[in-house]
Structures are given as structure tokens and as C-alpha cells.
Amino acid sequence: MTATVSPVTARDQEQRGFSTSAFATFVGTWQIGLYFWIAVVLISAGLTVVLDTWSELDGSVAEGVLGSAPIFLSVMGIVVPLGMLPLHLAGGATRRSFVRGTVTAAVGLGVTFALAGAVGMLIEYAVFNALDWPTVVDNPGLYDSSGDFFAIWLSWSLSSIAYFLAGTAIGFGYYRWGGILGTVQLVVAVGLVIGGELALGGGLPSGMFGELFDSGPMPLLVGVLGCTAAIAALTYLVHRTLRDIPLKSGSRAAGC
């Protein structure tokens, strides 16, 4: 006698898999992220003291340190989903719910990490402004001062989402395709991230490649749409890689 699953039960199971995946990815990343934020706040404060004592402050210090949050999220995008997939499938959930949960977590992480960074920048702005220190940033994009709270939040949110999804695409690309094709996927993912960063302006990629594509700052809407398109492409890349990914023989859920 063959057991069947009712449509309602299947939908409930899919929803539970999605919710569990999103929650575990979000919370698991933030548990480690708390230590990241403690470290970057201490580094920012220390650098400010050192530069004020032995050099001269010519702009925001926190922008270069707190702005490393997307890079941290790219690493977490590689590590966390890779560790979760076998357990997710072993619990009876689907790859589809895992993809949906991972993408949802990426959005939540991007927005909340960017909010934390924007608050940190605003605090720096208040301190620097009170001491009559300059608050400009090195690579202006959607924002040109550490006090541009909403522009920083928007810009860093989009960047952080893109970096996390790129990390996920890279990790599972090597897991599924191996060295050669995994490297091809890495190049594609990194290219999309750089394209999104160039659209927004600012950030490390703009500082490195901005002169090669120097056409002046893009309008806000164009920059946001450009980075959103890069995020959509990265989401599609994650979906295509994960939708029927086989588990390695050593994985706990390989037989499921």
C-alpha cells in the first residue's frame, strides 16, 4: 500500500521547510555576525584615535570598516547554506523551500546588517560633526557623507543582499560542478556583484574599477534598478544550481 500526501499536508510541509530554512539562516548568520560587529566597531574607534593622534583625519573612518559587512556576508553565504542543505533535506523538506528560505534570509540579512552599519555611520557623523572633523567618504555613490543615513541603508542593503547570494552561488557551484565549472560560476557571480556595485557607485569595486567605467554618478533610480537586476540574476543562479542538486555520498541526507 502506497502512502500519499494530501495537497494541504504538502503545502504545510513546504511552508515549514521555507520558514525553518529562512529562520535558521538568518539567526545562524547573526549569531556569528554579532562578533563581527563588535570587532568592526572596536577597529573603527581604534583607527579614529590613531589617525587623530598621529596623522590627520580627512573623512569617514567607519565607512571603510563597517562597509566590509557585505564581504562578511559573502563568506557566510558560502558557509551557512552549505552546512544546512543536508539537514534540511533529511527533515523531509524540499530544495525549492530551501532556495526560497535562503533568498528570503539574504534579504533580511542585507537589510538588517545595512541598518546596523548605517546607525554606526550616523553615530560617527554625530561625533565627527561635534569635533568639526570632515565626514566625507572616499568613494561617493548614493551617499557622500557618513550622515546620509537612508542612502547608506539603501546602498548597503542592496550590496549585502547581492554579496550573500553571490557567496551561496559560489559555494554550491563548487559543490555541484567541481573545480572548473565552479570557477566559471564564481566568475559570473563576482561579475554580477561588481556590476551591481558599479551601478550604485561607492564601495570597493567602484574604487578599483570606477575609472575604467567613469561616466559620472548614475541617477538614483538607475543605480538601484541596476543593482536590483544583479540581485535578480544572482537569485536565478542560486535557483538553477540548487533546484535539482545531488547530495554528495557523505552527506547525512544523501539517501533521502
TATATA-V243486 format. One record per backbone hydrogen bond with DSSP energy under -1.0 kcal/mol. CO is the residue of the C=O (numbers start at 1). NH is the residue of the N-H. E is the energy in kcal/mol with one decimal. If there is no record, write none. Layout:
co->CO nh->NH e->E
co->CO nh->NH e->E
This chain:
co->6 nh->10 e->-2.7
co->7 nh->11 e->-2.4
co->8 nh->12 e->-2.5
co->9 nh->13 e->-2.6
co->10 nh->14 e->-2.4
co->11 nh->15 e->-2.6
co->12 nh->16 e->-2.6
co->13 nh->17 e->-2.4
co->14 nh->18 e->-2.3
co->15 nh->19 e->-2.8
co->16 nh->20 e->-2.8
co->17 nh->21 e->-2.2
co->18 nh->22 e->-2.6
co->19 nh->23 e->-2.6
co->20 nh->24 e->-2.7
co->21 nh->25 e->-2.2
co->22 nh->26 e->-2.3
co->23 nh->27 e->-3.0
co->24 nh->28 e->-2.4
co->25 nh->29 e->-1.9
co->26 nh->30 e->-2.1
co->27 nh->31 e->-2.3
co->28 nh->32 e->-1.1
co->29 nh->33 e->-2.6
co->30 nh->34 e->-2.0
co->32 nh->36 e->-1.3
co->33 nh->37 e->-2.6
co->34 nh->38 e->-2.1
co->35 nh->39 e->-2.2
co->36 nh->40 e->-2.6
co->37 nh->41 e->-2.2
co->38 nh->42 e->-2.0
co->39 nh->43 e->-2.5
co->40 nh->44 e->-2.6
co->41 nh->45 e->-2.4
co->42 nh->46 e->-2.6
co->43 nh->47 e->-2.9
co->44 nh->48 e->-2.1
co->45 nh->49 e->-2.1
co->46 nh->50 e->-2.5
co->47 nh->51 e->-3.0
co->48 nh->52 e->-2.2
co->49 nh->53 e->-1.8
co->50 nh->54 e->-2.9
co->51 nh->55 e->-1.6
co->62 nh->66 e->-2.9
co->65 nh->68 e->-1.6
co->66 nh->69 e->-1.6
co->68 nh->72 e->-1.9
co->69 nh->73 e->-2.5
co->70 nh->74 e->-1.8
co->71 nh->75 e->-1.6
co->72 nh->76 e->-2.1
co->73 nh->77 e->-2.3
co->75 nh->79 e->-2.2
co->76 nh->80 e->-2.3
co->79 nh->83 e->-1.8
co->80 nh->84 e->-1.5
co->81 nh->85 e->-2.1
co->84 nh->88 e->-2.6
co->85 nh->89 e->-2.5
co->86 nh->90 e->-2.3
co->87 nh->91 e->-1.4
co->88 nh->93 e->-1.6
co->89 nh->92 e->-1.8
co->94 nh->98 e->-1.5
co->95 nh->99 e->-2.5
co->96 nh->100 e->-2.4
co->97 nh->101 e->-2.4
co->98 nh->102 e->-2.6
co->99 nh->103 e->-2.5
co->100 nh->104 e->-2.3
co->101 nh->105 e->-2.5
co->102 nh->106 e->-2.3
co->103 nh->107 e->-2.0
co->104 nh->108 e->-2.4
co->105 nh->109 e->-3.1
co->106 nh->110 e->-2.5
co->107 nh->111 e->-2.4
co->108 nh->112 e->-2.3
co->109 nh->113 e->-2.8
co->110 nh->114 e->-2.0
co->111 nh->115 e->-1.9
co->112 nh->116 e->-2.3
co->113 nh->117 e->-2.3
co->114 nh->118 e->-2.8
co->115 nh->119 e->-2.3
co->116 nh->120 e->-2.1
co->117 nh->121 e->-2.4
co->118 nh->122 e->-2.2
co->119 nh->123 e->-2.2
co->120 nh->124 e->-2.2
co->121 nh->125 e->-2.6
co->122 nh->126 e->-2.2
co->123 nh->127 e->-2.2
co->124 nh->128 e->-3.3
co->125 nh->129 e->-2.8
co->126 nh->130 e->-1.9
co->127 nh->131 e->-1.7
co->128 nh->133 e->-3.2
co->135 nh->146 e->-2.2
co->136 nh->60 e->-3.4
co->143 nh->141 e->-1.9
co->145 nh->148 e->-1.7
co->147 nh->149 e->-2.1
co->148 nh->152 e->-2.5
co->149 nh->153 e->-2.6
co->150 nh->154 e->-2.5
co->151 nh->155 e->-2.6
co->152 nh->156 e->-3.0
co->153 nh->157 e->-1.9
co->154 nh->158 e->-2.1
co->155 nh->159 e->-2.2
co->156 nh->160 e->-2.6
co->157 nh->161 e->-2.3
co->158 nh->162 e->-2.2
co->159 nh->163 e->-2.6
co->160 nh->164 e->-2.3
co->161 nh->165 e->-2.3
co->162 nh->166 e->-2.3
co->163 nh->167 e->-2.4
co->164 nh->168 e->-2.1
co->165 nh->169 e->-2.6
co->166 nh->170 e->-2.5
co->167 nh->171 e->-2.8
co->168 nh->172 e->-2.4
co->169 nh->173 e->-1.5
co->170 nh->174 e->-2.1
co->171 nh->175 e->-1.9
co->172 nh->176 e->-2.6
co->173 nh->177 e->-2.7
co->174 nh->178 e->-1.3
co->178 nh->182 e->-1.5
co->179 nh->183 e->-1.6
co->180 nh->184 e->-1.7
co->181 nh->185 e->-2.3
co->182 nh->186 e->-2.1
co->183 nh->187 e->-2.4
co->184 nh->188 e->-2.1
co->185 nh->189 e->-2.8
co->186 nh->190 e->-3.0
co->187 nh->191 e->-2.4
co->188 nh->192 e->-2.1
co->189 nh->193 e->-2.1
co->190 nh->194 e->-2.7
co->191 nh->195 e->-2.4
co->192 nh->196 e->-2.4
co->193 nh->197 e->-2.5
co->194 nh->198 e->-2.7
co->195 nh->199 e->-1.8
co->196 nh->200 e->-1.8
co->197 nh->201 e->-2.4
co->203 nh->207 e->-1.7
co->204 nh->208 e->-1.9
co->205 nh->209 e->-3.4
co->206 nh->210 e->-1.9
co->209 nh->212 e->-1.1
co->219 nh->223 e->-2.6
co->220 nh->224 e->-2.6
co->221 nh->225 e->-2.6
co->222 nh->226 e->-2.4
co->223 nh->227 e->-2.2
co->224 nh->228 e->-2.5
co->225 nh->229 e->-2.3
co->226 nh->230 e->-1.6
co->227 nh->231 e->-2.2
co->228 nh->232 e->-2.4
co->229 nh->233 e->-2.2
co->230 nh->234 e->-2.2
co->231 nh->235 e->-2.5
co->232 nh->236 e->-2.2
co->233 nh->237 e->-2.1
co->234 nh->238 e->-2.4
co->235 nh->239 e->-2.5
co->236 nh->240 e->-2.8
co->237 nh->241 e->-1.8
co->238 nh->242 e->-2.1
co->239 nh->243 e->-2.2
co->242 nh->245 e->-1.1
co->248 nh->251 e->-1.9
co->251 nh->254 e->-1.6
co->253 nh->256 e->-1.9
